[in-house]
Amino acid sequence: MTTFEHPWGQLTLQRWPLRRNEPLQAWDNADLYLLNTLKARAAGPLTLVVNDQQGALALAASQHGPVISSGDSFLASRAQVHNCDLNGLPEQGAPLWPFDNLPESPDQVIMRVPKSLALLEWQLQWLSEQLARGTPVWLAGMDKHLPRQLVPLMQQYLGNGRAELGWKKARLFTASAPGERLAVAPYPTEVEGPMGPLTVHAGVFAQQQLDIGARFFLAHIPSNLPPGAKVADLGCGNGVIGLALLQACPDSHLVFCDESWLALQSARDNVARYCPESDSEFYLGDGLAGHDERFDLILLNPPFHDGHVVGDHVARRLFRQSKQALNVGGELRVIGNRHLGYHKLLGKLFGKVEVLGSNQKFVVWRCM
């Protein structure tokens, strides 16, 4: 828990999901740079906040005027709700997910530069279509995370853009909206999967080709589940693993789960293309948290990146959720890079952990 001093006061902020002895604070100097800019240059009261990470931007900007918040991450939206409650602030309203239209025209935009260059392109195109001509757009990020192509991309999609001075290892970029679409972002892309081309929306993992981990995992998907078996594709991405299960066991009930709205939309599109009659559902959330169903099989290819943060904390959380969500006799099948040593974590949770397959880079475990 940290105290965030911003131009209109202070907030108590926590990173979410909560974890013990959290080493990271819930804001950084890029957030503060954007808020200082908002105070100094605001064109009016209504602010559109894009890619808020833990609620620092939206909650502080709400002290200036009304806020609309937009992004792709369920976890980020939930962090905002948590920190809103923590500070006794009124609810900010439901977030705008990708493809949503703005309910009204904002006076200015403050935007964190996302990690994914594809998501950045898509969002710049979205802003060009959604904003009134001349609306100021301010982007910021920490120097070590900024793409070199940022200004050229702003100029391509907004028609203008420039870098401003750096401040405390953060940098601000400014532009104004053109009021029309100037360029078309090349998303969604398609990658070749075992069943044919797969739709991959902007920012979803493996944008240009099916990743090698998923390819290896596909060889270890069961093909003999009983009819009606309940299966979760946890952290589904474009849905290729769950689709392979549906093709092998078409009578299964499959829940595709992800915290990315665009990942889940990719899975929806691909299921509609290849398994339109399947018994499938799509769950946007923190893994399986809040989902009441229990499963006979959970398939998991856990990420080891959480934004720009590298670590096993996401995998640990998903392993615990999987243990709690399995039926008696159910199993978790999980793939991981060999060097990550997930078998040590899994062995603390499951009574039986066995290797189903391995190569020089990956291991697939069966956990019961």
Protein Blocks (a to p, Z undefined) as FASTA:
>chain_A
ZZdddfkbccddddddddehiabdcbdfklmmmmmmmmmmogbfbdcdehianommmmmm
mmnmccddddfbfklmmmmmmmmmmnopacebjaddehiacfbdcfbdcddddfblklmm
mmmmmmmmmpcghiacdddddfklpcfklmmmmmmmnopacddddeehiacdddddehia
fbdcfbdcddddfkbccdddehiahklbccfklmmmmmmccfkbcehiacddehklnomm
mmmmmmmmmmbccddddfbfklmmmmmmmmmmmmmmbccdddddehjgoiabdcfbdcdd
ddfbehjagcjklmmmmmmmmmmmpcehiacdddddfklommmmmmmmpmbdcdfbdcfk
bccdddZZ
